[in-house]
Structure formats: C-alpha cells, structure tokens
Amino acid sequence: MKNENKIKLFLVDDDALYLKSLELEFLQNADFAIETFATGELCIANLSHNPDIVILDYQLDGIDRNAMNGMVTLDKIKAYNADIPVVMLSSQDKIEVAIDCMHHRAFDYVVKSETAFIRLQKIMTTIFRYKKMEKELKWYMERM
C-alpha cells in the first residue's frame, strides 16, 4: 500500500519505551503511517503532515519539566485543525482528568494499562465510522 493511502497516526509520549511499544503494536496490527514524538512541541511542529489521528500523553513532562503538557498540546492541535481526533492517554485513573480532556475537545481518554491498546483500537474504529458517516451525510446533503 502506498504511504499516502495509509492512515497517518501521530503518537506523542515522553516515555520512550511506552512510545516504542505502542508504535510496534499499531504496526503489527494494521498498515499505518506512524510518526512518533517525545514532546508536544515536536508534534505541533509537524502538524502540517496532516495526521488522521493523534494519540497524546496527558503529562509530557518526563524529559523536560518545562515542556508543553498534553492539555496545552491538545488545545494547540485543535486550534490548528479542530477536525483532528485526539485521544488522550494517561496513567492517571481520575474521572476529573478524563472530564477535563473532554472539555478540551479530546475524542476520548484512555488509561495506560494492559488493555489500553485494545481500547485504542476500538476508539480508532469508532473514529473512522464517524468520519465515514460524516462524508456520507455531506454527500447526501449536497444532492438535496
């Protein structure tokens, strides 16, 4: 499959081991074009590559305490293109954190756990069903 036909996935996490394991999981289970970033700043700098989905860590301060956190990165992604679905990842299992992410227009929130990858797969399936329905509705509305 040519690269331009692949789903472009941005993975953003400051934990290098987790980031690599997530990348490998996605590559083993589907044909994605994946770009990985250790900071929100790097993700923002590459948004012109037009990701279809961004999976974004909530904290992002493991490498640099002054680094942009996940919520600021989420806001900047949405300011760049509000239609990019962003799924937040965090080791925090707090409802307040999840609610905050949703208020900042995250598509969903996933707690880092042994089932996180399965949840991410299901969420991505939902995202693409939703996008397909949007296209079909737009097509239908144009013909009315």
N, C-alpha and C positions, 0 to 999 in steps of 0.2 A: 504494500500500500504506500502511495506517495505521501510524503510528510504533510503536504497541505490538506490532505483528506483526513488526517488523524485528528482526534480530539486533543487540543492543546491544554495541558494541565500544568498549572504552577503549584509547586509545593514549597511552602515557606515555613521553616522551623530552624531555631538556633541550636537544636540538639542534633549534631551531625549524624550520630548513629541512628536515631529515630527517623531522620530525614532520608537516609540511605535505605533503611528497611522499608519505609513507605514507598519510595521510588521503585524498589525491587518488586514489592507486592503488586503495584499497578502494572509494571512491565510484564510480569508473569501472567497476569490475568486479563489483559486487554492490550490493544495496539494503540498506545498513547504517544504523543509527542510531549515529553516532560521536561520542564525547566525547574531546577531547584535553586532556592535562595536561602541563605542563612540569616538575612536581615530583611526587615520591611523596606528599608531604603533601597536595597537591590531589587526587590520585587517592583516597587514603584518606578524605578529607573527603567524597567523592562516592560512596562505595560503596553508599549507600542507593539509588542509581539502578539498582542490580542489573544490573551488566554480565553478559553471557553469556560474554565472553572479555576478558582483559586482555593486551595486548601491552606489555611493560615493558622499558625500557632497564636495563642492568646497572649503569651508573655513576651517572647522575643528579646529578652534581656540577658541571656546566658553568656553571650560573647562580649557584649558591651553594655554596661549598666545604663548608659545614656542613649542606647539605641531606641528607635521608634517602637513602641509596643504594638501588639496586634490590633487593638481598637483604633489607634491613630492610623495604622496601615489600612485597616478596613475602611475608615472614613475617606482616606485618600483614593483608594480604589473606586469607591462609589462616586466620588467627585469626578474622577477621570471618566468612568463609564458605569452608570447606575445599573446597567443590564448584566454586568459580570456577576455570576453567582459566586458567593464567597462562603465557604464552610469553615467555621472556626473549630479549632482543636485546642483542648486544654487538659492538663492533668487535674484541674480543679473540678470537683463534682459538686458545684454550688449552683442552686437554681438562680441566684441573683446574677451570677456571671452569665449564665445562659440567656436570661431575660435581657441583660444589658447588651449582649451581642445581637439579639433580635431587634432591639430598639435602634441599633446602628445599622440595620438592614442586612445582617448576615442571613444567608439562606437557611442555615441550620447550625447546630452546635453539637460537637461530638467530644465525649470524654475519652482521653487516651487510656485505652485498656486493651485487653486481649481480643475484644470484639470490635475495636474501633474500625479496622479495615472493612469488615463486613458491613458495618453501619455506613461507612463512606461509600461503598459500592451501591447500597440501596438508595442513598441520597442522590448519588450521581444518576442513577436510573430515573429517579423522580424528576430531577432537573431536566433531563433530555425529553422525558414525556411531556413536561410542562412546556418546553421550548417548541416541541412539535405541535402541541395544541395551539400555541400562540401563532405559529406560522399558518396553520390550517384556518384559524379564525380570521387572521389578516387576509388570507386568500379569499375566504368566503365573503368577508365584508367588502372587499374590492369589487366583487362581482355583483353585489346587490344594487 
